[in-house]
């Protein structure tokens, strides 16, 4: 089996698993909507304040919602022995791990991006702000799944692994959050956001290059 075929097989398998386990699809979206709703209630009817704070709130909501089911990325495969089969596969483990990360992003983060853009439009945010929000989420959200995959692999099967996972990854998400919200804020002020987008793109490229190898190494450690 070629590497491309193996990648597609694992990707489709995990996406079908997400469809069968609808809770894994619905819970992050529900959490995302709840966070946005609570933000609106906390800020009150002050439209000017809400317009400034809402984009940052959307970014935080996406970050937290993406974290909800990170611990399940490898858990079921770890419990039923599939991870051992992936390790013994003739296809390089980082390729197979990359497929699982891609499935997590497609099933978890991409629907949130669509909803975030729709919510921003409904709230009446400026067109430049909506475009900046969509672009930063599109570049930054893969970093959340990629970095989270390493921590998920390190904590898979551990008692209290979900809490440990959150403690590990939340500080690592700070650069992505800072530059994502900074770009949206600059767009609201009419300032260029090229630097922030380049930084997020660089982070995504670096994470895509290294995270599958880091997660694969972490899985081997857990199996060792």
C-alpha atoms as a printed R data frame, in Angstrom:
    type eleno elety resid chain resno       x      y      z
1   ATOM     1    CA   UNK     A     1   0.000  0.000  0.000
2   ATOM     2    CA   UNK     A     2   1.394  3.393 -0.979
3   ATOM     3    CA   UNK     A     3   1.759  6.205  1.522
4   ATOM     4    CA   UNK     A     4  -0.931  8.284 -0.221
5   ATOM     5    CA   UNK     A     5  -3.401  5.384 -0.182
6   ATOM     6    CA   UNK     A     6  -2.684  4.703  3.495
7   ATOM     7    CA   UNK     A     7  -3.147  8.392  4.326
8   ATOM     8    CA   UNK     A     8  -6.522  8.480  2.565
9   ATOM     9    CA   UNK     A     9  -7.624  5.228  4.210
10  ATOM    10    CA   UNK     A    10  -6.873  6.443  7.745
11  ATOM    11    CA   UNK     A    11  -8.368  9.876  7.002
12  ATOM    12    CA   UNK     A    12 -11.645  8.442  5.706
13  ATOM    13    CA   UNK     A    13 -11.776  5.899  8.532
14  ATOM    14    CA   UNK     A    14 -11.483  8.600 11.179
15  ATOM    15    CA   UNK     A    15 -14.000 10.864  9.442
16  ATOM    16    CA   UNK     A    16 -16.508  7.997  9.331
17  ATOM    17    CA   UNK     A    17 -15.859  7.437 13.027
18  ATOM    18    CA   UNK     A    18 -16.657 11.097 13.716
19  ATOM    19    CA   UNK     A    19 -19.907 10.722 11.759
20  ATOM    20    CA   UNK     A    20 -20.882  7.609 13.723
21  ATOM    21    CA   UNK     A    21 -20.002  9.271 17.028
22  ATOM    22    CA   UNK     A    22 -22.013 12.418 16.505
23  ATOM    23    CA   UNK     A    23 -21.274 13.628 20.009
24  ATOM    24    CA   UNK     A    24 -17.657 14.212 18.954
25  ATOM    25    CA   UNK     A    25 -18.967 16.492 16.201
26  ATOM    26    CA   UNK     A    26 -21.753 18.214 18.081
27  ATOM    27    CA   UNK     A    27 -20.170 18.885 21.484
28  ATOM    28    CA   UNK     A    28 -17.410 21.250 20.240
29  ATOM    29    CA   UNK     A    29 -19.945 23.197 18.159
30  ATOM    30    CA   UNK     A    30 -22.380 23.466 21.060
31  ATOM    31    CA   UNK     A    31 -19.562 24.575 23.358
32  ATOM    32    CA   UNK     A    32 -18.472 27.164 20.790
33  ATOM    33    CA   UNK     A    33 -21.986 28.607 20.535
34  ATOM    34    CA   UNK     A    34 -22.375 28.669 24.335
35  ATOM    35    CA   UNK     A    35 -19.107 30.588 24.784
36  ATOM    36    CA   UNK     A    36 -20.130 33.168 22.172
37  ATOM    37    CA   UNK     A    37 -23.566 33.513 23.778
38  ATOM    38    CA   UNK     A    38 -22.090 33.999 27.244
39  ATOM    39    CA   UNK     A    39 -19.693 36.579 25.832
40  ATOM    40    CA   UNK     A    40 -22.610 38.520 24.386
41  ATOM    41    CA   UNK     A    41 -24.493 38.388 27.682
42  ATOM    42    CA   UNK     A    42 -21.421 39.494 29.636
43  ATOM    43    CA   UNK     A    43 -20.681 42.472 27.386
44  ATOM    44    CA   UNK     A    44 -24.271 43.656 27.320
45  ATOM    45    CA   UNK     A    45 -25.913 45.897 24.717
46  ATOM    46    CA   UNK     A    46 -22.911 48.198 24.218
47  ATOM    47    CA   UNK     A    47 -22.396 47.720 20.486
48  ATOM    48    CA   UNK     A    48 -19.077 49.553 20.350
49  ATOM    49    CA   UNK     A    49 -17.503 47.398 23.080
50  ATOM    50    CA   UNK     A    50 -18.941 44.214 21.603
51  ATOM    51    CA   UNK     A    51 -17.556 45.007 18.146
52  ATOM    52    CA   UNK     A    52 -14.059 45.354 19.614
53  ATOM    53    CA   UNK     A    53 -14.153 42.322 21.905
54  ATOM    54    CA   UNK     A    54 -16.221 39.864 19.816
55  ATOM    55    CA   UNK     A    55 -13.457 38.785 17.382
56  ATOM    56    CA   UNK     A    56 -11.106 37.950 20.255
57  ATOM    57    CA   UNK     A    57 -13.953 36.087 21.944
58  ATOM    58    CA   UNK     A    58 -14.540 34.053 18.803
59  ATOM    59    CA   UNK     A    59 -10.869 33.096 18.693
60  ATOM    60    CA   UNK     A    60 -10.895 32.014 22.347
61  ATOM    61    CA   UNK     A    61 -14.098 30.023 21.768
62  ATOM    62    CA   UNK     A    62 -12.532 28.178 18.820
63  ATOM    63    CA   UNK     A    63  -9.404 27.461 20.850
64  ATOM    64    CA   UNK     A    64 -11.334 26.014 23.786
65  ATOM    65    CA   UNK     A    65 -13.806 24.080 21.634
66  ATOM    66    CA   UNK     A    66 -10.978 22.487 19.649
67  ATOM    67    CA   UNK     A    67  -9.440 21.319 22.921
68  ATOM    68    CA   UNK     A    68 -12.568 19.477 24.084
69  ATOM    69    CA   UNK     A    69 -12.038 16.215 22.227
70  ATOM    70    CA   UNK     A    70  -8.291 16.308 21.649
71  ATOM    71    CA   UNK     A    71  -7.847 13.542 24.215
72  ATOM    72    CA   UNK     A    72  -9.972 11.251 22.021
73  ATOM    73    CA   UNK     A    73  -7.753 11.655 18.943
74  ATOM    74    CA   UNK     A    74  -5.774  8.491 19.711
75  ATOM    75    CA   UNK     A    75  -7.673  7.046 22.680
76  ATOM    76    CA   UNK     A    76  -9.970  4.553 20.956
77  ATOM    77    CA   UNK     A    77  -7.155  3.297 18.723
78  ATOM    78    CA   UNK     A    78  -4.936  2.967 21.781
79  ATOM    79    CA   UNK     A    79  -7.573  0.977 23.641
80  ATOM    80    CA   UNK     A    80  -8.443 -1.455 20.836
81  ATOM    81    CA   UNK     A    81  -4.860 -2.072 19.712
82  ATOM    82    CA   UNK     A    82  -5.059 -0.190 16.406
83  ATOM    83    CA   UNK     A    83  -2.088  1.975 17.384
84  ATOM    84    CA   UNK     A    84   0.112 -1.132 17.559
85  ATOM    85    CA   UNK     A    85  -1.011 -2.059 14.047
86  ATOM    86    CA   UNK     A    86  -0.207  1.438 12.797
87  ATOM    87    CA   UNK     A    87   3.251  1.257 14.364
88  ATOM    88    CA   UNK     A    88   3.911 -2.112 12.707
89  ATOM    89    CA   UNK     A    89   2.576 -0.915  9.349
90  ATOM    90    CA   UNK     A    90   5.105 -0.675  6.485
91  ATOM    91    CA   UNK     A    91   3.891  2.888  5.959
92  ATOM    92    CA   UNK     A    92   5.745  5.498  8.021
93  ATOM    93    CA   UNK     A    93   3.884  6.208 11.264
94  ATOM    94    CA   UNK     A    94   4.071 10.046 10.901
95  ATOM    95    CA   UNK     A    95   2.051  9.782  7.671
96  ATOM    96    CA   UNK     A    96  -0.694  7.811  9.399
97  ATOM    97    CA   UNK     A    97  -0.634 10.163 12.386
98  ATOM    98    CA   UNK     A    98  -0.884 13.105  9.998
99  ATOM    99    CA   UNK     A    99  -4.050 11.594  8.543
100 ATOM   100    CA   UNK     A   100  -5.590 11.344 12.018
101 ATOM   101    CA   UNK     A   101  -4.680 14.975 12.739
102 ATOM   102    CA   UNK     A   102  -6.197 16.065  9.423
103 ATOM   103    CA   UNK     A   103  -9.415 14.190 10.235
104 ATOM   104    CA   UNK     A   104  -9.597 15.906 13.618
105 ATOM   105    CA   UNK     A   105  -9.201 19.344 12.050
106 ATOM   106    CA   UNK     A   106 -11.764 18.678  9.304
107 ATOM   107    CA   UNK     A   107 -14.353 17.334 11.739
108 ATOM   108    CA   UNK     A   108 -13.767 19.732 14.622
109 ATOM   109    CA   UNK     A   109 -12.216 23.026 13.544
110 ATOM   110    CA   UNK     A   110 -13.504 23.578 10.007
111 ATOM   111    CA   UNK     A   111 -17.213 23.663 11.018
112 ATOM   112    CA   UNK     A   112 -16.329 26.171 13.736
113 ATOM   113    CA   UNK     A   113 -14.645 28.436 11.188
114 ATOM   114    CA   UNK     A   114 -17.775 28.445  9.034
115 ATOM   115    CA   UNK     A   115 -20.008 29.171 12.024
116 ATOM   116    CA   UNK     A   116 -17.610 31.862 13.295
117 ATOM   117    CA   UNK     A   117 -17.763 33.723  9.972
118 ATOM   118    CA   UNK     A   118 -21.573 33.426  9.886
119 ATOM   119    CA   UNK     A   119 -21.859 34.650 13.486
120 ATOM   120    CA   UNK     A   120 -19.537 37.580 12.722
121 ATOM   121    CA   UNK     A   121 -21.716 38.543  9.745
122 ATOM   122    CA   UNK     A   122 -24.918 38.243 11.801
123 ATOM   123    CA   UNK     A   123 -23.398 40.444 14.496
124 ATOM   124    CA   UNK     A   124 -22.800 43.119 11.892
125 ATOM   125    CA   UNK     A   125 -19.010 43.204 12.041
126 ATOM   126    CA   UNK     A   126 -17.167 45.059  9.304
127 ATOM   127    CA   UNK     A   127 -16.375 43.121  6.139
128 ATOM   128    CA   UNK     A   128 -12.615 43.548  6.599
129 ATOM   129    CA   UNK     A   129 -12.893 42.206 10.138
130 ATOM   130    CA   UNK     A   130 -14.869 39.171  8.954
131 ATOM   131    CA   UNK     A   131 -12.306 38.440  6.246
132 ATOM   132    CA   UNK     A   132  -9.441 38.809  8.721
133 ATOM   133    CA   UNK     A   133 -11.211 36.554 11.212
134 ATOM   134    CA   UNK     A   134 -11.793 33.864  8.588
135 ATOM   135    CA   UNK     A   135  -8.216 34.064  7.293
136 ATOM   136    CA   UNK     A   136  -6.614 33.894 10.740
137 ATOM   137    CA   UNK     A   137  -8.814 30.978 11.793
138 ATOM   138    CA   UNK     A   138  -8.043 29.152  8.558
139 ATOM   139    CA   UNK     A   139  -4.306 29.557  9.139
140 ATOM   140    CA   UNK     A   140  -4.260 29.263 12.922
141 ATOM   141    CA   UNK     A   141  -6.734 26.476 13.681
142 ATOM   142    CA   UNK     A   142  -4.574 23.742 12.077
143 ATOM   143    CA   UNK     A   143  -1.850 24.703 14.544
144 ATOM   144    CA   UNK     A   144  -4.252 23.918 17.390
145 ATOM   145    CA   UNK     A   145  -4.862 20.395 16.096
146 ATOM   146    CA   UNK     A   146  -1.221 19.781 15.170
147 ATOM   147    CA   UNK     A   147   0.263 20.934 18.467
148 ATOM   148    CA   UNK     A   148  -2.547 19.304 20.402
149 ATOM   149    CA   UNK     A   149  -1.825 15.976 18.698
150 ATOM   150    CA   UNK     A   150   1.590 15.741 20.360
151 ATOM   151    CA   UNK     A   151   0.146 16.347 23.814
152 ATOM   152    CA   UNK     A   152  -2.727 13.961 23.071
153 ATOM   153    CA   UNK     A   153  -0.267 11.227 22.112
154 ATOM   154    CA   UNK     A   154   1.815 11.852 25.238
155 ATOM   155    CA   UNK     A   155  -1.201 11.581 27.561
156 ATOM   156    CA   UNK     A   156  -3.214  8.865 25.782
157 ATOM   157    CA   UNK     A   157  -4.378  6.195 28.191
158 ATOM   158    CA   UNK     A   158  -3.300  8.088 31.299
159 ATOM   159    CA   UNK     A   159  -5.714  8.557 34.190
160 ATOM   160    CA   UNK     A   160  -6.686 12.214 34.247
161 ATOM   161    CA   UNK     A   161  -5.134 12.609 30.814
162 ATOM   162    CA   UNK     A   162  -7.691 15.201 29.676
163 ATOM   163    CA   UNK     A   163  -6.739 17.625 32.445
164 ATOM   164    CA   UNK     A   164  -3.031 17.038 31.907
165 ATOM   165    CA   UNK     A   165  -3.545 17.568 28.188
166 ATOM   166    CA   UNK     A   166  -5.179 20.961 28.790
167 ATOM   167    CA   UNK     A   167  -2.368 22.029 31.113
168 ATOM   168    CA   UNK     A   168   0.217 21.119 28.482
169 ATOM   169    CA   UNK     A   169  -1.310 22.644 25.387
170 ATOM   170    CA   UNK     A   170  -2.987 25.861 26.544
171 ATOM   171    CA   UNK     A   171   0.323 27.708 27.116
172 ATOM   172    CA   UNK     A   172   1.537 26.465 23.714
173 ATOM   173    CA   UNK     A   173  -1.519 27.969 22.052
174 ATOM   174    CA   UNK     A   174  -0.707 31.490 23.223
175 ATOM   175    CA   UNK     A   175   1.361 32.633 20.177
176 ATOM   176    CA   UNK     A   176  -1.385 31.511 17.799
177 ATOM   177    CA   UNK     A   177  -4.043 33.243 19.877
178 ATOM   178    CA   UNK     A   178  -2.041 36.452 20.216
179 ATOM   179    CA   UNK     A   179  -1.301 36.851 16.512
180 ATOM   180    CA   UNK     A   180  -4.788 35.720 15.476
181 ATOM   181    CA   UNK     A   181  -6.549 38.275 17.654
182 ATOM   182    CA   UNK     A   182  -3.958 40.946 16.817
183 ATOM   183    CA   UNK     A   183  -4.669 40.556 13.100
184 ATOM   184    CA   UNK     A   184  -8.419 40.915 13.620
185 ATOM   185    CA   UNK     A   185  -7.910 43.960 15.860
186 ATOM   186    CA   UNK     A   186  -5.650 45.598 13.263
187 ATOM   187    CA   UNK     A   187  -8.230 44.900 10.557
188 ATOM   188    CA   UNK     A   188 -10.845 46.668 12.672
189 ATOM   189    CA   UNK     A   189  -8.536 49.698 12.870
190 ATOM   190    CA   UNK     A   190  -7.847 49.654  9.138
191 ATOM   191    CA   UNK     A   191  -4.221 48.576  9.605
192 ATOM   192    CA   UNK     A   192  -2.418 45.959  7.464
193 ATOM   193    CA   UNK     A   193  -2.435 42.396  8.770
194 ATOM   194    CA   UNK     A   194   0.165 40.852  6.450
195 ATOM   195    CA   UNK     A   195   2.734 40.316  9.201
196 ATOM   196    CA   UNK     A   196   0.287 38.421 11.423
197 ATOM   197    CA   UNK     A   197  -0.905 36.264  8.529
198 ATOM   198    CA   UNK     A   198   2.671 35.426  7.550
199 ATOM   199    CA   UNK     A   199   3.449 34.496 11.138
200 ATOM   200    CA   UNK     A   200   0.381 32.267 11.410
201 ATOM   201    CA   UNK     A   201   1.225 30.689  8.068
202 ATOM   202    CA   UNK     A   202   4.769 30.058  9.262
203 ATOM   203    CA   UNK     A   203   3.483 28.492 12.471
204 ATOM   204    CA   UNK     A   204   1.124 26.254 10.510
205 ATOM   205    CA   UNK     A   205   3.911 25.175  8.155
206 ATOM   206    CA   UNK     A   206   6.306 24.471 11.024
207 ATOM   207    CA   UNK     A   207   3.664 22.557 12.966
208 ATOM   208    CA   UNK     A   208   2.657 20.529  9.899
209 ATOM   209    CA   UNK     A   209   6.310 19.639  9.319
210 ATOM   210    CA   UNK     A   210   7.157 18.598 12.873
211 ATOM   211    CA   UNK     A   211   3.985 17.612 14.736
212 ATOM   212    CA   UNK     A   212   3.326 14.271 12.959
213 ATOM   213    CA   UNK     A   213   6.851 13.169 13.836
214 ATOM   214    CA   UNK     A   214   6.505 14.384 17.419
215 ATOM   215    CA   UNK     A   215   3.135 12.665 17.864
216 ATOM   216    CA   UNK     A   216   4.463  9.453 16.316
217 ATOM   217    CA   UNK     A   217   7.432  9.486 18.702
218 ATOM   218    CA   UNK     A   218   5.097 10.142 21.643
219 ATOM   219    CA   UNK     A   219   2.919  7.163 20.664
220 ATOM   220    CA   UNK     A   220   5.967  4.901 20.506
221 ATOM   221    CA   UNK     A   221   6.935  6.092 23.995
222 ATOM   222    CA   UNK     A   222   3.462  5.314 25.327
223 ATOM   223    CA   UNK     A   223   3.579  1.833 23.762
224 ATOM   224    CA   UNK     A   224   7.128  1.213 24.923
